[in-house]
Amino acid sequence: MRNICVAAAQFEHRDNDPNYNLSRIEALAEQAVEQDAEIVSFHEGCIPGYSWIQSLDKQQLLEVAEPVPDGPSVRRLCDIARRLNTVIMAGLFERDADENVFNCYVTVGVDGFISKFHKLHPFVNPHLSPGNGFQVIDLLGCRVGFLICYDNNLPENGRITAMHGAEIIFMPHVTGCLPSVMPGRGTVDRSLWENRDCDPVRLRQEFEGPKGRGWLMRWLPARAYENGVYAVFTNPIGWDYDTVKPGLAMILDPYGEVLVESHALEDDVVVGHLTPDKFERASGRRYLKARRPELYDKLVQPQASVTLPGWKMEHQGK
């Protein structure tokens, strides 16, 4: 890995409005490039919006999804990356020739499309197909991996991605402030978001408490620390279909420390300077070498995988 400037963005997307969302991606990417960012990352499903698809049937979902890389949104993303001379990462729903639909995260650069990753544990709509593998790529002199939202809740996924050589793991999310039953969790009243300019304190307390940042800090630093990697967390802010999301875009270093983060109650982008020197002293790098695979048979015993969030989705009530 070399020294590199990476940006993590947050913005309030509009449901089923790719043109608007791509315009925000362009504006925020431009801000990031002005701060010397070489890679600008955005959240899960940021091009079409995310949570609103949970009640769509298969045909409706196919109409939202696009081919990758030949669909209009990826072509537009490539144009933006070319104009700004940067790498951009963003989320959408991909449909393939067999009418499978994937939660997809794409990477594009000045020369066009670079890669795509499919979420391993999709759940927001029952017609989404899971990805079937991990991905680590060479990008601008760095080894880069991807895990989308729920994928990061399973320690095995971060560990395997690191074992494939990832130095930076991009972690696009749509999360926080959800109707969880865990103590102190729950949703944020939309009126607090709408009134944020006049009363920012109450909204900030919600976002940075156990509903938002407090929950993230229980596990997100662990993924960076236990594997000795940089973790780039992106997340929407504002209204997402039926809940308020807290943003909190941030980058953590291989020690599990927050390198940069956004406290803004609006669209924002933060840029971190990632350096290779921390790998030499990161505990997670030592832990990778200390593994004893001969003891881990239980980890690879076959089981039926069931991906469930901690709250009830619309399609579960049917």
Helices and strands as residue ranges (DSSP letters): E 4-10, H 18-34, E 39-41, G 51-55, H 58-64, H 72-84, E 87-95, E 101-109, E 112-118, E 136-139, E 142-146, G 149-153, H 155-163, E 168-172, H 190-194, H 200-208, H 213-227, E 230-234, E 237-240, E 243-246, E 250-252, E 258-261, E 268-274, G 276-280, H 283-290, G 293-295, G 297-300, G 314-317
